[in-house]
Amino acid sequence: MQTVKVSSKHQIALPASVRRELGIRSGDELLVDVSAGHVVLVPKPRSPEEWVKRLAGLHKEVWDGIDPREYVRAEREAWDAGKRWRRR
């Protein structure tokens, strides 16, 4: 793990090895989050396609054992049942 120093202006410099590994260039933006007492910096995706790549596979465990087609069918049936109920 590398360390950085916070300047008197509350700025940090990312080590070159980190910038290379993450493809961070001058002018890029970083997303900042605080999680469990830790600061997390993540490169902000530059395009919608990069957002999709970054989110792909996120929370896979939520869908374990669920057939997506069956899930969508059940949701559509529930939606249709709700529409019928509101028409009365």
C-alpha atoms as one frame of an Amber mdcrd trajectory, in Angstrom:
protein
   0.000   0.000   0.000   1.324   3.410  -0.952   0.966   6.624   1.027   0.306
  10.207  -0.047   0.643  13.398   1.925  -2.121  15.988   2.255  -0.757  19.448
   1.429  -1.542  22.669   3.292  -4.205  23.247   0.605  -5.723  19.810   1.374
  -4.540  18.353  -1.919  -2.910  14.995  -2.662  -0.815  13.752  -5.580  -1.584
  10.281  -6.887   1.519   8.145  -7.377   2.469   7.545 -11.016   2.047   3.777
 -10.642  -1.562   4.266  -9.488  -2.314   6.660 -12.358  -0.862   4.203 -14.887
  -2.714   1.211 -13.449  -6.078   3.027 -13.502  -5.483   4.997 -16.710  -5.914
   8.350 -14.943  -4.794  11.339 -17.012  -4.427  15.016 -16.221  -7.877  16.639
 -16.099  -9.736  13.387 -15.338 -12.306  13.472 -12.574 -12.445  11.082  -9.631
 -15.535  10.004  -7.738 -15.043  10.379  -3.966 -16.864   8.259  -1.397 -16.477
   7.697   2.317 -17.135   4.100   3.309 -16.643   2.728   6.829 -14.225   5.515
   7.710 -12.187   5.165   4.497 -11.884   7.570   1.598 -12.434   5.778  -1.713
 -11.348   7.419  -4.984 -12.601   5.930  -8.238 -11.952   7.258 -11.752 -15.160
   8.786 -13.110 -16.128   6.937 -16.296 -15.658   9.095 -19.393 -18.611   7.725
 -21.366 -21.864   5.800 -20.915 -20.076   2.686 -22.170 -17.496   2.999 -19.392
 -20.320   3.295 -16.822 -21.781   0.040 -18.146 -18.398  -1.717 -17.926 -17.853
  -0.450 -14.379 -21.293  -1.650 -13.214 -21.265  -4.982 -15.079 -21.535  -7.888
 -12.673 -22.227  -5.676  -9.668 -24.254  -7.469  -6.980 -24.343 -10.787  -8.846
 -25.140 -12.544  -5.571 -28.595 -10.915  -5.496 -29.570 -12.913  -8.585 -28.169
 -16.314  -7.502 -30.745 -19.034  -8.138 -33.157 -16.715  -9.967 -34.161 -17.363
 -13.566 -34.308 -13.903 -15.196 -37.030 -14.924 -17.656 -39.232 -16.260 -14.854
 -38.607 -13.154 -12.767 -39.600 -10.818 -15.636 -42.696 -12.936 -16.412 -43.828
 -12.751 -12.780 -43.238  -8.992 -12.660 -45.261  -8.489 -15.857 -48.113 -10.568
 -14.459 -48.101  -8.534 -11.234 -48.047  -5.300 -13.230 -50.937  -6.451 -15.430
 -52.923  -7.564 -12.349 -52.386  -4.114 -10.827 -53.593  -2.384 -13.989 -56.771
  -4.502 -13.989 -57.392  -3.680 -10.333 -57.039   0.096 -10.940 -59.507   0.069
 -13.852 -62.420  -1.032 -11.676
